[in-house]
Amino acid sequence: MQIEGENMAKNKVIVVGGGASGIFSAIVAAKNGSQVTILERNPRIGKKILATGNGRCNYTNTLTSQNDYNHPDFAAKALQSFGPKVTIDFFDQLGITAKFEEEGKTYPLSEQASSFLDVFMYQLDALNIDVVCNAHVQNILKNKSTFSVVLQDKTEYKADKVILCTGGKAMPSSGSDGLGYPIARKLGHHVTTIFPALVKLKLDYPYLKQMDGVKISSIVQLIHQKKVIQEEKGDILFTSYGISGPTILQLSRKVNELLLQHEKVHLNVILINSLSREEITQRFKNSMDKPVDFSLVGLINKKLISALLKEAKIEKQNTILSQLKDEEIKRIIDLLFNWEFKVLGSKGFEDAQVTAGGIDVNEINSMTMESKLVSGLYLAGEVIDIDGPCGGYNLQWAWSSGYVAGVNASR
């Protein structure tokens, strides 16, 4: 490691992108003795960090393992180098005290994402990291052992090493517009198919307007070729276009992956999971003198009753239960435990929390995050074809990959 004040040229590192992985890799590289410059296209750095966790910043998950990511073997090395425990300790030293919630979710005790930006700005200043905003990087060129990072206005920055941390395409309002992909391609890298993940889904269903705004706690199953391939439990929200909520976001990556392959996918919503089919059947038997719509009051959200009965092909919704045929009652009960919806697609990148796809992991050394094609080029964060579920996993990848890239770029 080079030490400040020694009569030797410092290793110059340019970090392209001032998001979570970019800021983190810059801090790590500077702590290891490099002279670091961050080039950020936005008027300020860390814009996307402020939006994470609904402004609370779910910055890691204590349950994180390599199997939470789409390329577990590749993710394993970085997670071993800088996992959740090290992350929590590292940020604690910077002033971020951890607050632990259900399912391993970890937030700052302040419950403010801005706390991260505050400690980052302090570190950047203390480490003399040069931050250049409104810097639209257009190209990265390499001549022998030196890089030239060229901006849109033709300004050039020279460096010994470059870390590409431009993010994906999710939340373009934060500056994530896929800028890194064409830059990586020019350097010889391949980019896998890009699509939104952790995103709201669009349904093909005629009664969505009636169901709009209904929020329930439920079990949702992803059905492909008549088999359940993923199941999530928690809150869902019906909307005028389809369905949302934490459970849906967790299912959305697999949904979009299958739809890209022109496969048909359905969601099965289990409205009743605290009572058995036998208990529901007995409830109906005890309500035979009541109208069918009234018999569902107190059982499911009132706004769902009309849509469910239409789906069950009950023409008059105030029909007395005793006047219904056995198969009609069975259809109603079946829907309470198995209400199926055809998925059309999803909202776009503007509504997605993360990008699936990215720079091919086969072209990156997982031990160092260095490109196998261009020596001295490192990659970190969402620009790589790595993504995980909701709950702090994607920010953990930003820290883990940013740490490995920063350490190795500073050598």
C-alpha positions as CSV (number, residue, x, y, z in Angstrom):
1,M,0.0,0.0,0.0
2,Q,1.3,3.4,-0.9
3,I,1.4,5.9,2.0
4,E,0.5,9.6,1.9
5,G,3.7,11.7,1.8
6,E,5.9,9.1,0.1
7,N,7.9,10.3,-2.9
8,M,6.1,8.1,-5.3
9,A,3.2,8.5,-7.7
10,K,-0.1,7.4,-6.3
11,N,-2.2,4.8,-8.1
12,K,-4.9,6.9,-9.8
13,V,-8.4,5.3,-9.8
14,I,-11.4,6.7,-11.5
15,V,-14.8,5.5,-10.4
16,V,-17.5,5.9,-13.0
17,G,-20.8,6.3,-11.1
18,G,-21.6,7.8,-7.7
19,G,-24.2,5.4,-6.5
20,A,-23.9,2.9,-3.6
21,S,-21.2,0.6,-5.1
22,G,-19.3,3.6,-6.7
23,I,-19.1,5.6,-3.5
24,F,-18.2,2.5,-1.5
25,S,-15.5,1.3,-3.9
26,A,-14.0,4.9,-4.0
27,I,-13.8,5.0,-0.2
28,V,-12.2,1.6,0.0
29,A,-9.7,2.4,-2.8
30,A,-8.8,5.7,-1.1
31,K,-8.3,4.0,2.3
32,N,-5.9,1.7,0.6
33,G,-3.8,4.6,-0.6
34,S,-5.1,5.4,-4.1
35,Q,-5.9,8.9,-5.5
36,V,-9.5,8.6,-6.4
37,T,-11.9,10.6,-8.6
38,I,-15.7,9.8,-8.8
39,L,-17.4,10.9,-12.1
40,E,-21.2,11.2,-11.5
41,R,-23.7,12.1,-14.2
42,N,-26.2,13.6,-11.7
43,P,-25.9,17.0,-10.1
44,R,-25.1,15.1,-6.8
45,I,-24.0,11.7,-5.8
46,G,-26.0,9.0,-4.0
47,K,-29.4,10.0,-5.4
48,K,-30.7,6.4,-5.5
49,I,-29.6,5.6,-2.0
50,L,-32.0,8.2,-0.7
51,A,-34.9,6.3,-2.2
52,T,-34.1,2.9,-0.8
53,G,-36.2,1.2,1.8
54,N,-38.9,3.9,1.3
55,G,-36.4,6.5,2.5
56,R,-35.3,4.4,5.5
57,C,-32.4,2.5,3.6
58,N,-32.6,-1.2,4.2
59,Y,-28.9,-1.5,3.8
60,T,-28.2,-5.2,4.4
61,N,-29.9,-8.4,5.4
62,T,-28.3,-10.6,8.2
63,L,-29.7,-13.7,6.5
64,T,-27.8,-13.0,3.2
65,S,-26.2,-16.0,1.5
66,Q,-24.8,-16.6,-2.0
67,N,-28.0,-18.5,-2.9
68,D,-30.1,-15.3,-2.7
69,Y,-28.5,-14.2,-6.0
70,N,-29.0,-15.3,-9.6
71,H,-25.4,-16.4,-10.0
72,P,-24.6,-17.8,-6.5
73,D,-21.1,-19.2,-7.3
74,F,-20.0,-15.8,-8.6
75,A,-21.6,-13.8,-5.7
76,A,-20.0,-16.1,-3.1
77,K,-16.5,-14.7,-3.3
78,A,-17.5,-11.1,-2.7
79,L,-19.9,-12.1,0.1
80,Q,-17.1,-14.1,1.8
81,S,-14.8,-11.0,1.6
82,F,-17.4,-8.5,2.8
83,G,-20.6,-10.0,4.1
84,P,-23.4,-8.6,6.3
85,K,-21.6,-8.8,9.6
86,V,-18.6,-7.0,8.2
87,T,-20.9,-4.5,6.6
88,I,-22.7,-3.7,9.8
89,D,-19.4,-3.3,11.7
90,F,-17.9,-1.1,8.9
91,F,-20.9,1.2,8.9
92,D,-21.0,1.2,12.7
93,Q,-17.5,2.7,12.7
94,L,-18.7,5.4,10.2
95,G,-21.5,6.3,12.6
96,I,-24.4,4.2,11.4
97,T,-26.0,2.2,14.2
98,A,-27.9,-0.9,13.0
99,K,-31.6,-1.5,13.7
100,F,-32.7,-5.1,13.1
101,E,-36.2,-6.0,11.9
102,E,-38.1,-9.1,10.8
103,E,-36.5,-11.5,8.3
104,G,-33.0,-10.1,8.7
105,K,-33.8,-6.6,7.4
106,T,-31.3,-4.0,8.7
107,Y,-31.8,-0.3,8.8
108,P,-30.0,2.7,10.3
109,L,-31.3,3.5,13.8
110,S,-32.0,7.0,12.5
111,E,-34.4,5.4,9.9
112,Q,-33.1,7.9,7.4
113,A,-31.4,7.0,4.2
114,S,-29.8,10.5,4.3
115,S,-27.7,9.2,7.2
116,F,-25.7,7.2,4.7
117,L,-25.2,10.1,2.4
118,D,-24.0,12.2,5.4
119,V,-21.4,9.7,6.5
120,F,-20.3,9.2,2.9
121,M,-19.8,12.9,2.2
122,Y,-17.7,13.1,5.4
123,Q,-15.6,10.2,4.3
124,L,-15.1,11.5,0.8
125,D,-13.9,14.8,2.1
126,A,-11.7,13.2,4.8
127,L,-10.0,11.0,2.1
128,N,-9.6,13.8,-0.4
129,I,-11.7,12.0,-3.0
130,D,-12.5,14.3,-5.9
131,V,-16.2,14.2,-6.8
132,V,-17.1,15.5,-10.3
133,C,-20.8,15.8,-10.8
134,N,-22.7,16.5,-14.1
135,A,-20.0,14.4,-15.7
136,H,-21.5,12.4,-18.5
137,V,-19.1,9.6,-19.4
138,Q,-19.2,8.6,-23.0
139,N,-16.3,6.3,-23.4
140,I,-13.5,4.5,-21.7
141,L,-10.3,4.0,-23.7
142,K,-7.2,2.0,-22.8
143,N,-3.7,2.8,-24.2
144,K,-1.1,0.3,-22.8
145,S,-1.4,0.7,-19.0
146,T,-3.3,4.0,-19.0
147,F,-7.0,4.6,-19.2
148,S,-8.7,7.7,-20.7
149,V,-12.2,8.3,-19.5
150,V,-13.9,10.6,-22.0
151,L,-16.9,12.8,-21.1
152,Q,-19.7,14.0,-23.5
153,D,-18.0,17.4,-23.6
154,K,-14.7,15.7,-24.7
155,T,-13.1,16.3,-21.3
156,E,-10.6,13.5,-20.6
157,Y,-9.6,12.0,-17.2
158,K,-6.5,9.8,-17.0
159,A,-6.2,6.8,-14.7
160,D,-4.3,3.7,-13.9
161,K,-7.4,1.8,-13.0
162,V,-11.1,2.3,-13.6
163,I,-14.1,1.0,-11.6
164,L,-17.3,0.9,-13.6
165,C,-20.3,1.4,-11.2
166,T,-23.0,2.9,-13.4
167,G,-25.8,0.8,-12.1
168,G,-28.6,-0.7,-14.3
169,K,-31.8,0.8,-15.7
170,A,-34.1,0.6,-12.7
171,M,-35.3,4.0,-11.4
172,P,-34.0,6.1,-14.3
173,S,-35.1,9.2,-12.3
174,S,-32.1,8.5,-10.1
175,G,-29.8,8.6,-13.2
176,S,-29.7,4.9,-13.8
177,D,-30.2,4.8,-17.6
178,G,-28.1,1.8,-18.6
179,L,-25.1,4.1,-19.5
180,G,-22.6,1.4,-18.5
181,Y,-23.8,-1.2,-21.0
182,P,-22.7,0.4,-24.2
183,I,-19.4,1.5,-22.6
184,A,-18.8,-2.1,-21.5
185,R,-19.7,-3.4,-25.0
186,K,-17.1,-1.1,-26.6
187,L,-14.5,-2.7,-24.3
188,G,-15.5,-6.1,-25.5
189,H,-17.9,-7.2,-22.8
190,H,-21.2,-8.9,-23.4
191,V,-24.4,-7.8,-21.7
192,T,-27.1,-10.3,-20.9
193,T,-30.8,-9.6,-21.5
194,I,-31.9,-6.7,-19.3
195,F,-35.4,-6.6,-17.7
196,P,-37.1,-5.0,-14.6
197,A,-37.1,-7.0,-11.4
198,L,-38.7,-6.3,-8.0
199,V,-41.5,-4.6,-9.9
200,K,-45.3,-4.4,-10.0
201,L,-47.2,-6.8,-12.3
202,K,-49.9,-6.3,-14.8
203,L,-52.8,-8.7,-14.9
204,D,-55.3,-9.7,-17.6
205,Y,-58.4,-9.6,-15.5
206,P,-61.8,-7.9,-16.2
207,Y,-62.7,-6.8,-12.6
208,L,-59.5,-5.0,-11.5
209,K,-61.2,-1.6,-11.3
210,Q,-63.6,-2.9,-8.6
211,M,-60.6,-4.4,-6.7
212,D,-58.4,-1.3,-7.0
213,G,-56.8,-0.3,-3.7
214,V,-57.6,-3.5,-1.8
215,K,-54.6,-4.4,0.4
216,I,-54.6,-7.8,2.1
217,S,-52.2,-10.3,3.7
218,S,-52.1,-13.4,1.6
219,I,-50.2,-16.3,0.1
220,V,-49.4,-15.9,-3.6
221,Q,-48.1,-18.7,-5.7
222,L,-46.4,-18.4,-9.1
223,I,-47.9,-21.0,-11.5
224,H,-46.0,-22.2,-14.6
225,Q,-47.1,-25.3,-16.5
226,K,-49.6,-26.0,-13.8
227,K,-47.0,-26.3,-11.1
228,V,-46.2,-24.0,-8.2
229,I,-42.6,-22.8,-8.8
230,Q,-42.5,-20.0,-6.2
231,E,-44.6,-19.0,-3.2
232,E,-44.5,-15.9,-1.1
233,K,-46.5,-14.8,1.9
234,G,-47.3,-11.2,3.0
235,D,-49.0,-8.1,1.8
236,I,-50.4,-7.7,-1.7
237,L,-52.2,-4.7,-3.2
238,F,-54.7,-4.9,-6.1
239,T,-54.5,-2.0,-8.5
240,S,-56.4,-0.9,-11.6
241,Y,-53.6,-2.4,-13.8
242,G,-52.8,-5.5,-11.7
243,I,-51.1,-6.3,-8.5
244,S,-48.3,-5.0,-6.2
245,G,-46.9,-5.4,-2.7
246,P,-43.8,-7.0,-1.2
247,T,-44.9,-10.6,-2.1
248,I,-45.4,-9.6,-5.8
249,L,-42.1,-7.9,-6.0
250,Q,-40.4,-11.1,-4.9
251,L,-42.2,-13.1,-7.6
252,S,-41.7,-10.5,-10.3
253,R,-38.2,-11.5,-11.4
254,K,-39.1,-15.1,-12.2
255,V,-42.3,-13.9,-13.8
256,N,-40.5,-11.5,-16.2
257,E,-37.8,-14.1,-16.9
258,L,-40.5,-16.6,-18.1
259,L,-42.5,-14.0,-20.0
260,L,-39.3,-13.1,-21.9
261,Q,-39.2,-16.8,-23.0
262,H,-42.8,-16.4,-24.2
263,E,-44.1,-18.7,-21.4
264,K,-47.5,-18.3,-19.9
265,V,-47.6,-17.6,-16.2
266,H,-50.4,-17.2,-13.6
267,L,-50.6,-16.1,-10.0
268,N,-52.7,-18.0,-7.6
269,V,-53.9,-15.8,-4.7
270,I,-54.9,-17.7,-1.5
271,L,-57.3,-15.4,0.2
272,I,-58.0,-17.7,3.2
273,N,-55.0,-19.2,4.9
274,S,-56.1,-19.3,8.5
275,L,-59.1,-21.5,8.1
276,S,-59.5,-24.9,6.4
277,R,-61.7,-25.7,3.5
278,E,-63.9,-27.8,5.9
279,E,-64.3,-24.8,8.2
280,I,-65.3,-22.5,5.3
281,T,-67.8,-25.1,4.0
282,Q,-69.4,-25.4,7.5
283,R,-69.6,-21.6,7.7
284,F,-71.6,-21.6,4.4
285,K,-73.8,-24.4,5.7
286,N,-74.6,-22.2,8.8
287,S,-75.5,-19.2,6.6
288,M,-77.9,-20.9,4.1
289,D,-80.7,-18.3,4.9
290,K,-78.4,-15.3,4.0
291,P,-77.6,-13.7,0.7
292,V,-74.4,-15.1,-0.9
293,D,-72.6,-11.7,-0.9
294,F,-73.5,-11.1,2.7
295,S,-72.2,-14.5,3.7
296,L,-68.7,-13.4,2.6
297,V,-68.7,-10.2,4.7
298,G,-66.2,-10.5,7.5
299,L,-64.4,-13.2,5.6
300,I,-62.8,-11.3,2.8
301,N,-62.4,-7.6,2.0
302,K,-65.8,-6.2,1.0
303,K,-64.4,-4.7,-2.3
304,L,-63.4,-8.2,-3.4
305,I,-66.8,-9.8,-3.0
306,S,-68.4,-8.7,-6.2
307,A,-65.4,-9.6,-8.3
308,L,-65.1,-13.0,-6.7
309,L,-68.8,-13.8,-7.2
310,K,-68.6,-12.7,-10.9
311,E,-65.6,-15.0,-11.3
312,A,-67.7,-17.8,-9.7
313,K,-70.4,-17.0,-12.3
314,I,-73.0,-16.1,-9.7
315,E,-75.4,-13.8,-11.7
316,K,-77.4,-12.4,-8.8
317,Q,-75.1,-11.6,-5.9
318,N,-77.9,-11.2,-3.4
319,T,-79.2,-14.8,-4.1
320,I,-79.9,-16.7,-0.9
321,L,-77.3,-19.3,-0.4
322,S,-79.9,-22.1,-0.1
323,Q,-81.0,-21.3,-3.6
324,L,-77.5,-21.9,-5.1
325,K,-76.5,-25.2,-6.5
326,D,-73.8,-27.3,-4.8
327,E,-71.4,-26.7,-7.6
328,E,-71.9,-22.9,-7.4
329,I,-71.1,-22.9,-3.7
330,K,-68.1,-25.1,-4.4
331,R,-66.8,-22.6,-7.1
332,I,-67.0,-19.8,-4.5
333,I,-65.1,-21.9,-1.9
334,D,-62.5,-22.9,-4.5
335,L,-61.8,-19.3,-5.4
336,L,-61.2,-18.4,-1.7
337,F,-58.3,-20.9,-1.8
338,N,-57.3,-20.7,-5.4
339,W,-58.1,-17.4,-7.2
340,E,-56.0,-17.5,-10.4
341,F,-54.9,-14.5,-12.5
342,K,-53.1,-14.4,-15.8
343,V,-50.0,-12.2,-15.8
344,L,-49.6,-10.0,-18.9
345,G,-46.3,-8.3,-17.9
346,S,-44.9,-5.8,-15.5
347,K,-44.4,-2.1,-15.0
348,G,-41.3,-0.7,-16.6
349,F,-37.8,0.2,-15.3
350,E,-39.2,3.5,-13.8
351,D,-41.1,1.4,-11.3
352,A,-38.5,-1.3,-10.7
353,Q,-36.3,-1.5,-7.7
354,V,-33.5,-3.4,-9.5
355,T,-32.3,-4.5,-12.9
356,A,-32.0,-8.1,-13.8
357,G,-29.3,-8.9,-16.3
358,G,-26.1,-7.0,-17.0
359,I,-22.5,-7.5,-17.8
360,D,-21.8,-11.2,-18.2
361,V,-20.3,-12.7,-15.0
362,N,-18.2,-15.1,-17.0
363,E,-16.1,-12.2,-18.2
364,I,-15.3,-11.0,-14.6
365,N,-12.9,-12.4,-12.1
366,S,-15.1,-13.1,-9.1
367,M,-12.1,-12.9,-6.7
368,T,-11.1,-9.4,-7.7
369,M,-14.1,-7.9,-9.8
370,E,-11.5,-7.3,-12.5
371,S,-12.5,-7.7,-16.1
372,K,-11.0,-10.8,-17.7
373,L,-11.0,-8.9,-21.0
374,V,-9.4,-5.5,-20.0
375,S,-6.8,-5.6,-17.2
376,G,-7.2,-2.7,-14.8
377,L,-10.9,-2.4,-15.4
378,Y,-13.1,-3.4,-12.4
379,L,-16.8,-3.7,-12.1
380,A,-19.2,-3.5,-9.2
381,G,-22.9,-3.2,-8.3
382,E,-25.9,-3.5,-10.4
383,V,-24.1,-3.0,-13.8
384,I,-23.1,-6.7,-13.4
385,D,-25.6,-9.5,-14.1
386,I,-26.3,-10.0,-10.3
387,D,-29.5,-9.3,-8.5
388,G,-31.3,-10.5,-5.4
389,P,-34.7,-10.3,-3.7
390,C,-36.2,-7.4,-1.7
391,G,-34.9,-6.9,1.8
392,G,-31.4,-5.4,1.7
393,Y,-29.8,-8.0,-0.6
394,N,-29.1,-5.7,-3.5
395,L,-27.4,-3.1,-1.4
396,Q,-25.4,-5.8,0.2
397,W,-24.2,-6.8,-3.2
398,A,-23.3,-3.1,-3.9
399,W,-21.1,-3.0,-0.7
400,S,-19.6,-6.5,-1.2
401,S,-18.7,-6.0,-4.9
402,G,-17.6,-2.4,-4.3
403,Y,-15.3,-3.5,-1.5
404,V,-13.6,-6.2,-3.6
405,A,-13.3,-3.8,-6.6
406,G,-11.9,-1.0,-4.5
407,V,-9.3,-3.1,-2.7
408,N,-8.0,-4.7,-5.9
409,A,-8.1,-1.5,-8.0
410,S,-5.9,0.1,-5.4
411,R,-3.2,-2.5,-5.8
